């Protein structure tokens, strides 16, 4: 374990724009004549590898998984009443995308709650559905990692909470 660094190999982490990943390695590379220490993060779902310089990790928004209490608070958000603003869809869509890309589980839960449709509600537009599914997937992946369950089980748990609200 390295004392100065916030993450170690094998840690599950959240990168705001990509969701839950795993620190596969901490390696040194020579780039443009400089030696850089990098976190190598793999995202299995997207089959993607991301390298972040160790000094830039905090500024990039890289963080550890949420605690159980933060996830409980996010799940509590799903049970509250949706807050749909009367702004134009394009403006709301930008706000929703910003919340998803913030990586904050509470903000993502708000997006999921606001865009969820029950069987008795009107259909969503294509873009609404895309944003809803992105937010649901991001929240489900972090919930799955925190509770050590499969992402599909986490998605079902979230949908059950939404349908009960």
VMD Tcl script that draws the C-alpha trace (Angstrom):
set ca {
  {0.00 0.00 0.00}
  {1.32 3.44 -0.91}
  {0.89 6.05 1.75}
  {0.74 9.22 -0.41}
  {-1.80 8.01 -2.93}
  {-5.54 7.89 -2.43}
  {-6.01 4.70 -4.47}
  {-4.30 1.33 -4.60}
  {-4.28 -1.44 -7.16}
  {-7.54 -3.37 -7.05}
  {-9.60 -0.46 -5.62}
  {-12.99 0.21 -7.18}
  {-13.25 3.88 -8.11}
  {-15.71 6.22 -9.83}
  {-14.63 8.43 -12.70}
  {-17.36 11.06 -13.24}
  {-17.87 10.65 -16.99}
  {-17.45 6.86 -17.15}
  {-18.76 5.45 -13.89}
  {-17.32 2.57 -11.86}
  {-13.90 1.25 -12.78}
  {-11.07 -0.65 -11.15}
  {-7.51 0.55 -10.52}
  {-5.68 -2.12 -12.52}
  {-2.20 -0.73 -11.88}
  {-0.16 2.25 -10.81}
  {2.66 2.58 -13.32}
  {5.41 4.93 -14.36}
  {5.69 6.00 -18.01}
  {8.01 8.33 -19.89}
  {5.94 10.88 -21.78}
  {7.51 13.82 -23.62}
  {10.74 13.42 -21.71}
  {9.07 13.37 -18.28}
  {8.47 10.43 -16.02}
  {4.82 10.32 -14.96}
  {3.12 8.10 -12.43}
  {-0.30 7.03 -13.70}
  {-3.38 5.31 -12.35}
  {-4.46 2.72 -14.91}
  {-8.21 2.30 -14.57}
  {-10.20 -0.34 -16.44}
  {-13.92 -0.13 -17.17}
  {-15.06 -3.67 -17.98}
  {-18.50 -2.69 -19.24}
  {-17.09 -0.31 -21.83}
  {-13.96 -2.40 -22.46}
  {-11.97 0.76 -21.86}
  {-8.72 1.62 -20.11}
  {-8.04 5.11 -18.79}
  {-4.70 6.45 -17.61}
  {-4.76 9.41 -15.24}
  {-1.62 11.11 -13.91}
  {-1.54 10.63 -10.13}
  {-1.26 14.39 -9.40}
  {-4.30 15.10 -11.62}
  {-6.53 12.37 -10.15}
  {-8.27 14.59 -7.62}
  {-8.89 17.42 -10.12}
  {-10.29 14.93 -12.65}
  {-13.01 13.97 -10.16}
  {-11.75 10.44 -9.60}
  {-13.11 9.22 -6.27}
  {-13.60 6.12 -4.18}
  {-16.94 4.31 -4.25}
  {-19.72 5.94 -2.28}
  {-20.30 4.83 1.25}
  {-23.35 2.79 2.18}
  {-24.96 5.87 3.78}
  {-24.53 7.97 0.62}
  {-26.11 5.19 -1.46}
  {-28.98 4.95 1.04}
  {-29.51 8.70 0.68}
  {-29.51 8.34 -3.13}
  {-32.06 5.51 -2.88}
  {-34.15 7.74 -0.62}
  {-34.12 10.38 -3.35}
  {-35.80 7.88 -5.69}
  {-38.75 7.61 -3.30}
  {-39.43 11.36 -3.33}
  {-41.68 13.22 -5.73}
  {-40.26 14.09 -9.17}
  {-39.31 17.73 -9.68}
  {-39.87 18.52 -13.34}
  {-38.92 22.06 -14.26}
  {-40.89 23.96 -16.86}
  {-37.78 24.89 -18.85}
  {-37.40 23.81 -22.46}
  {-36.32 20.20 -22.95}
  {-32.95 21.16 -24.43}
  {-32.06 23.14 -21.29}
  {-33.26 20.37 -18.97}
  {-31.38 17.77 -21.03}
  {-28.15 19.75 -20.56}
  {-28.75 19.94 -16.82}
  {-29.46 16.20 -16.64}
  {-26.29 15.38 -18.62}
  {-24.25 17.62 -16.31}
  {-25.67 15.83 -13.25}
  {-24.87 12.40 -14.73}
  {-21.33 13.46 -15.65}
  {-20.78 14.92 -12.18}
  {-20.53 11.36 -10.88}
  {-22.47 12.35 -7.74}
  {-24.89 9.51 -6.87}
  {-27.40 11.95 -5.35}
  {-27.52 14.07 -8.51}
  {-27.77 10.96 -10.70}
  {-30.61 9.66 -8.51}
  {-32.46 12.96 -9.09}
  {-32.19 12.45 -12.87}
  {-33.46 8.87 -12.59}
  {-36.35 9.98 -10.38}
  {-37.31 12.92 -12.61}
  {-37.24 10.95 -15.87}
  {-38.83 7.70 -14.63}
  {-42.19 6.89 -16.21}
  {-44.79 4.57 -14.69}
  {-47.12 2.52 -16.87}
  {-49.92 5.11 -16.54}
  {-47.76 8.05 -17.68}
  {-47.13 9.26 -21.22}
  {-44.26 7.81 -23.23}
  {-40.82 9.37 -23.19}
  {-39.12 10.91 -26.20}
  {-36.05 9.11 -27.55}
  {-33.64 11.60 -25.95}
  {-35.45 11.42 -22.59}
  {-35.20 7.63 -22.67}
  {-31.47 7.77 -23.55}
  {-30.68 10.11 -20.66}
  {-32.85 8.09 -18.26}
  {-31.13 4.82 -19.21}
  {-27.65 6.39 -18.91}
  {-28.47 7.69 -15.42}
  {-30.09 4.41 -14.35}
  {-27.10 2.42 -15.61}
  {-24.58 4.70 -13.86}
  {-26.47 4.55 -10.54}
  {-27.03 0.78 -10.82}
  {-23.32 0.13 -11.45}
  {-22.28 2.03 -8.34}
  {-25.04 0.44 -6.25}
  {-23.93 -2.99 -7.49}
  {-20.32 -2.27 -6.52}
  {-21.28 -0.95 -3.07}
  {-23.63 -3.86 -2.31}
  {-21.47 -6.46 -4.13}
  {-24.33 -7.62 -6.34}
  {-24.71 -7.92 -10.11}
  {-25.57 -4.72 -12.04}
  {-28.81 -6.35 -13.31}
  {-29.90 -7.03 -9.72}
  {-29.11 -3.42 -8.80}
  {-31.15 -2.16 -11.77}
  {-34.11 -4.29 -10.67}
  {-33.79 -2.96 -7.13}
  {-33.81 0.64 -8.41}
  {-36.80 0.04 -10.70}
  {-38.71 -1.58 -7.84}
  {-38.08 1.49 -5.67}
  {-39.19 3.80 -8.49}
  {-42.38 1.85 -9.17}
  {-43.26 1.89 -5.45}
  {-42.92 5.68 -5.22}
}
mol new
graphics top color blue
foreach p $ca { graphics top sphere $p radius 0.5 }
foreach p [lrange $ca 0 end-1] q [lrange $ca 1 end] { graphics top cylinder $p $q radius 0.2 }
display resetview
